[in-house]
Amino acid sequence: MTGTTRILLTGATGQVGRRFLPRLVQWAGPDAVRVLVRDPARVAQAARAGVEVVTGDLREPGDRAKALAGATAVVNVAAAFRGVPDEEALAVNRDAAVALGREAAAAGVRRFVQASTNLVYPDGLGRPALESDPVGPSPRFGVYPRSKAQAETGLRELVANLPGDPAGAMELTVVRLAFVYGEGDSHLSDFLPRLAHWPAHKRLPVVHHADVAQALWRALSMPSAAGRTYNAVDDAPVTAYDIHALHGLPLPAGAAGATDQDPWSGMASNALLRAELGWRPLYPSLWTARDAGAL
Ligand SMILES: NC(=O)c1ccc[n+]([C@@H]2O[C@H](COP(=O)([O-])OP(=O)(O)OC[C@H]3O[C@@H](n4cnc5c(N)ncnc54)[C@H](OP(=O)(O)O)[C@@H]3O)[C@@H](O)[C@H]2O)c1
């Protein structure tokens, strides 16, 4: 990062963004970071540290323009998927993300990092998903993964068709996150009701917030990440049995004898992120994070 770098981070008040922001400030310097938030009171500490705060809604063109003025990089972490209507999920996750990308390219942004999800992959691969696999989210996960997959496609299309000299054009990097946990996030315990009908051996692919942060940072700062897509997932998908054990809970009735019909569903390989960006998970498993006091 150079002295003239101005990084716009969206979603800074969310589970991922609020843990990424202090790291971004440390790695890039507070003067290099700007956030677009709906409620500035929630980033008051970062503002005191020197982060520039733009108040607005990602769906509003005028707010996007304010947030992008002078920006040289964007990390688009914002998304609407927790209990929102389908129209809002599509408006934020797909339409606003692609609009932000289009306007970022016009504003002179050089690197656009899009946070996406491992749920964009289809079921039935019979192995961990690779970044080279076509996207095709399962309809059973609803509109959210579809909106994220369509955002990826829309952003790729616009970057491929940017006018002017490709050498000076905006580069896109997509980071597909597995189920994110750690650092006080209640995500895993909130997920327990969903596990009630899971076979004991069914696995959930996970990644710790610290490792999400270093994946996003590498995607943002490493030249070799330009134009690439990466899975960010730890080394040890965690079983339903383990998640219950972690919470001191017995297995639900029937879980021990049930069979997972698609044991590779949701699984993704982190080999590319390791090989190309040198990423190594600080917490390769949930148990490592537990033992380190990082849950
Ligand atoms: N958490 C996971 O396990 C996981 C897994 C895979 C992928 N991801 C991806 O990671 C990213 C972050 O997820 P998260 O868990 O941090 O989500 P989250 O906790 O729900 O946070 C979403 C963030 O987006 C912001 N946002 C939503 N609608 C907005 C709008 N119209 N204008 C401006 N900001 C808006 C929210 O702002 P407010 O605080 O104002 O609502 C919040 O900061 C998403 O792109 C998601 O697809 C997450």
The ligand as a Tripos MOL2 file, in Angstrom:
@<TRIPOS>MOLECULE
LIG
   48    52     1     0     0
SMALL
NO_CHARGES

@<TRIPOS>ATOM
      1 N1        -20.4820  -14.7360    8.2690 N.am      1 LIG1
      2 C1        -20.3210  -15.7980    7.4910 C.2       1 LIG1
      3 O1        -20.3030  -16.9500    7.9460 O.2       1 LIG1
      4 C2        -20.1150  -15.6140    6.0030 C.ar      1 LIG1
      5 C3        -19.9010  -16.7670    5.2290 C.ar      1 LIG1
      6 C4        -19.7080  -16.6380    3.8640 C.ar      1 LIG1
      7 C5        -19.6940  -15.3690    3.2960 C.ar      1 LIG1
      8 N2        -19.9070  -14.2750    4.0600 N.ar      1 LIG1
      9 C6        -19.8890  -12.9620    3.4140 C.3       1 LIG1
     10 O2        -19.1550  -12.0720    4.2310 O.3       1 LIG1
     11 C7        -19.7140  -10.7810    4.1730 C.3       1 LIG1
     12 C8        -19.9850  -10.2740    5.5770 C.3       1 LIG1
     13 O3        -20.8890  -11.1300    6.2380 O.3       1 LIG1
     14 P1        -21.2670  -10.8420    7.7570 P.3       1 LIG1
     15 O4        -21.4340  -12.1650    8.3990 O.co2     1 LIG1
     16 O5        -20.3340   -9.8550    8.3440 O.co2     1 LIG1
     17 O6        -22.7020  -10.1760    7.5630 O.3       1 LIG1
     18 P2        -23.4910   -9.2270    8.5930 P.3       1 LIG1
     19 O7        -22.9910   -9.4350    9.9670 O.co2     1 LIG1
     20 O8        -24.9280   -9.4180    8.3090 O.co2     1 LIG1
     21 O9        -23.0440   -7.7560    8.1470 O.3       1 LIG1
     22 C9        -23.4990   -7.2050    6.9550 C.3       1 LIG1
     23 C10       -22.9110   -5.8200    6.7910 C.3       1 LIG1
     24 O10       -23.4210   -5.2570    5.5780 O.3       1 LIG1
     25 C11       -23.9770   -3.9880    5.8880 C.3       1 LIG1
     26 N3        -25.1030   -3.6740    5.0080 N.ar      1 LIG1
     27 C12       -26.2040   -4.4270    4.7550 C.ar      1 LIG1
     28 N4        -27.0350   -3.7610    3.9470 N.ar      1 LIG1
     29 C13       -26.4480   -2.5670    3.6900 C.ar      1 LIG1
     30 C14       -26.8280   -1.4320    2.9350 C.ar      1 LIG1
     31 N5        -27.9930   -1.3970    2.2540 N.pl3     1 LIG1
     32 N6        -25.9940   -0.3720    2.8840 N.ar      1 LIG1
     33 C15       -24.8180   -0.3930    3.5620 C.ar      1 LIG1
     34 N7        -24.4010   -1.4350    4.2980 N.ar      1 LIG1
     35 C16       -25.2160   -2.5110    4.3630 C.ar      1 LIG1
     36 C17       -24.4570   -4.1150    7.3260 C.3       1 LIG1
     37 O11       -24.6720   -2.8450    7.8520 O.3       1 LIG1
     38 P3        -25.6440   -2.6200    9.1400 P.3       1 LIG1
     39 O12       -24.7970   -2.9770   10.3370 O.co2     1 LIG1
     40 O13       -26.0140   -1.1960    9.0380 O.co2     1 LIG1
     41 O14       -26.8150   -3.5630    8.9730 O.co2     1 LIG1
     42 C18       -23.2750   -4.8590    7.9140 C.3       1 LIG1
     43 O15       -22.2070   -3.9900    8.1470 O.3       1 LIG1
     44 C19       -20.9470  -10.8880    3.2760 C.3       1 LIG1
     45 O16       -20.6030  -10.4400    1.9830 O.3       1 LIG1
     46 C20       -21.2740  -12.3690    3.2640 C.3       1 LIG1
     47 O17       -21.8670  -12.7310    2.0500 O.3       1 LIG1
     48 C21       -20.1240  -14.3710    5.4040 C.ar      1 LIG1
@<TRIPOS>BOND
     1     1     2 1
     2     2     3 2
     3     2     4 1
     4     4     5 ar
     5     4    48 ar
     6     5     6 ar
     7     6     7 ar
     8     7     8 ar
     9     8     9 1
    10     8    48 ar
    11     9    10 1
    12     9    46 1
    13    10    11 1
    14    11    12 1
    15    11    44 1
    16    12    13 1
    17    13    14 1
    18    14    15 2
    19    14    16 1
    20    14    17 1
    21    17    18 1
    22    18    19 2
    23    18    20 1
    24    18    21 1
    25    21    22 1
    26    22    23 1
    27    23    24 1
    28    23    42 1
    29    24    25 1
    30    25    26 1
    31    25    36 1
    32    26    27 ar
    33    26    35 ar
    34    27    28 ar
    35    28    29 ar
    36    29    30 ar
    37    29    35 ar
    38    30    31 1
    39    30    32 ar
    40    32    33 ar
    41    33    34 ar
    42    34    35 ar
    43    36    37 1
    44    36    42 1
    45    37    38 1
    46    38    39 2
    47    38    40 1
    48    38    41 1
    49    42    43 1
    50    44    45 1
    51    44    46 1
    52    46    47 1
@<TRIPOS>SUBSTRUCTURE
     1 LIG1         1 GROUP 0 **** ****
